[in-house]
Amino acid sequence: MAKNIFKFTLFVALAVVVLLISAQNASAAVNAPTTPTSTSNITASSIRYNWTWGGGEEDRWVLERSTNGSDWTFVATTTATTTANYTYTGLATNTLYYFRVGAATSTSVTSTYATSSAVYTAVEQVSAPTIGTANTSSLPITINIGGNPAATTYALYNTTTANYLNSAGAVTTTPVWQTTSTWGASFAATGLSLNTLYQFAVISRNGDNTEAATSTVSTAKYTLASQASTPTIGTPTVSTLPVTININSNPAATTYALYNFTSGNYLASNGSSTTTPVWQTTSTWGAAFAATGLSVNSAYQFNVIARNGDSVEAATSTTSTAKYTLANAASAPTIGTAATSSLPITININSNPAATTYALYNTTTANYLNSAGAATTTPVWQTTSTWGASFAATGLSLNTLYQFAVISRNGDNTEAATSTVSTAKYTLATAPTMGETTNVGSSNATMNWTGNGTQYYAENTNNGANSGWISGVSSAFTGLSCNVSYIFRVKSRNGDSTETDWSASTTVSLTNCGGSSPGGGSPSPTVTTPVTTVVTSTIVAPITTPAPVSAPVTATTPVSSVITPVATVSETAVQNPDSLVVIENIAKVSFQPGEPLKFTYNFTNDNDASLKIKIVRQLLSSKGKVLKSASAFRVLKSGQTAVVKVNETIAKKQSPGNYTVKVAVYNSQTSKLIDSNSFGITVEKLKKKFLVLGENISSEYAAIKFDLSGVKISAGLPAMIKGKYNYTNQSADSQAIRMVRELQGPDGKVIAKKIGKWTMTAGESYWQGFTQAVGGNLAAGPYLISVKAYDYATGDLLEQNSFGFNVVLK
């Protein structure tokens, strides 16, 4: 009984507890979280969701997320606290999410949910962009997206210029946001400067337009340098050619290598040849840079290669126009064994190559030699193989002193300095011709002859009696006997003492020795002259050395009154001063055949667009007939001016008369004439050039004097000035002198120069002979021959003097 009472009592107690608990649960309230809700701490893979506690008796939070706001995924259940937030993790980068939270107990249903607004996760900061193969004005850019999805947008930033890039790659001040598919795989920054260093960065942005940190900058990269223009080759020397680099708009920091296209080698910084390129800026190469160590009179061509700051080479420039180095001035020619009317000449080439051409000049007659050796007024240019080993100057006078010079010329027809003159040499004399015997006595007779020798030698072959070498043309022989036949003969020699053969002999017998002849007078000899063919020549007076002048000429001043005035632009009537074709800088309008016609014309495109033009330049006769025409095509941008300098030679065979020079500009696409202009010129009858020595004499300098006593006051060109100059060491010490003789043209430029070293004791005075060729190619105008003495060690000018002459037309 007691056991049953215990079981009943326990059951009742348990029932009471259950009823109490049920009553308690039935009375607990669950309240939904309240707004406002928010998100924070957003990263690329997590977002914290925040809400407000609703004040109920819930013991847990139910958390869910969605990517579209309708389909929800359970995430977690957390213990309800008054601190109401939850961080969602494991989210996708730059992805749209919705979050919600509900309140609940273990026995209740979940309350209504508090839902967030749509929110994107953050984007990743991208790595530095990749820069592709450079161009002259663009750089390809590849965005490295990292873990960002395709919908992520990016802005590109040029850190060098502090500008953003727009969708075309050009600069802009505000960011342009696009996906990588919109930017494109071939996107490039454009409008960049030549050979300039650039760096770029990328900014990524999520769907809420929230930007990530800017990427690190790209590796610096240079745009390409532009292909250099064709180099310009300057004035040559015998072993150098100046090379000017035409940069084609590249910046100053661009480096260049110079390439000798002819030899297949590069140029070193000193101009010598090297097998590897040497890279330098134009300022380092220098404006006066020259290729050195070149061969004499050889054609060379050059290229330029530009390189950017990343050592990437541009295309090689086009090859320059071939240009020859100068030929060496030939050495003095060698004169061979003389003949009566010819002198063999050997050209001494002075290391010039076989293709070098030469002109031969007779400095005595001031004429050139043609290919047959005869005199001509214009130079004849031939190689030594064409002149030949047996070449000789022909048509020369008997027993006459001649000197010759040689002018070498390169493949561009540029002449070297004239050689020094040859050693003077005489042509041969011919054997004399015996004449009548005179002054015949009982024991004497005078032999007479004619000839062209400098000296003569008459001989009595019977006994060897002779006249010795005499300059006269007769010789008296004494000690002769009657009734004896005497044989006489004579020979001569020229100015170089080269003897002729003996003349034909003359036999003389003295007869009637015992008595007087009727009417008095000398006895008459019997003269027997063999039948002999005798070559006769014109008798030439012996050459004698002129007496020195009493006082040396010290200086001369060119005669300005003989210079032909030159027409100026002010005297020139341009046909249409208002023409769009502007003609100016006309040097002159009256010409000798062979003179240069120089002027400038320009045309400006005043249209708003580019214009393709054809320029036609013509020479018209007085009747308007086109005698010569040249044309060129140009493309002119709006406002651009084409300026053309004309330097053309009037043909040597141009007939005298009046002509018109016309310049016309056409639209090359429509062939319509835009405008034209012209001016008149006159071609005169060809005049001869003469050298006229100056008349005024000065004595400004005492240490250098001239002796010009042998120089003709006026002579036709080509001519030779043969004189002497003297220098006196007026110091108390020995001097080493560098003596310089120069021929200067009307423009002051040196045409020819000779340099020598003199070593002189104190007070020593020395005369130096000189010969200056005055070629027929010299233009009319005043010229100056100067002699300057420099201290050989210091280069200081000690003394100088000069004399002048004019080349005039007559």
Secondary structure, DSSP 8 states (H G I E B T S, - for coil): -HHHHHHHHHHHHHHHHHHHHHHHHHH------EEEEEEES--SS-EEEEEE--SS---EEEEEEESSSSS-EEEEEEE--SS-EEEE-S--TT-EEEEEEEEE-SSS-----EE---EE---------EE-S--SS-EEEE---TT--TT-EEEEEETTTTEEE-TTS-EESS---B-HHHH-TT-EE-S--TT-EE-EEEEEE-TT--B---------EE------EEEEE----SS-EEEEEE-TT--TT-EEEEEETTTTEEE-TTS-EESS---B-HHHH-TT-EE-S--TT-EE-EEEEEE-TT--B---------EE------EEEEE-S--SS-EEEEEE-TT--TT-EEEEEETTTTEEE-TTS-EESS---B-HHHH-TT-EE-S--TT-EE-EEEEEE-TT--B---------EE------EE---BS--SS-EEEEEE---SEEEEEETTT--B--SBSSSEEEE-S--BT-EEEEEEEEE-TT--B------EEEEE---SS--TTS----EEEE---------------------SS----EE--GGGS-----GGG--BS-TTSSSEEE----SEE-TT-EEEEEEEEE--SSS-EEEEEEEEEE-TT--EEEEEEEEEEE-TT-EEEEEEEEE--TT--SEEEEEEEEEEETTT--EEEEEEEEEEE-----EEEEE--EE----SSEEEE-TTS-SEEESSEEEEEEEEEE--SSS-EEEEEEEEEE-TTS-EEEEEEEEEEE-TT-EEEEEEEEEE-TT--SEEEEEEEEEEETTT--EEEEEEEEEEEEE-
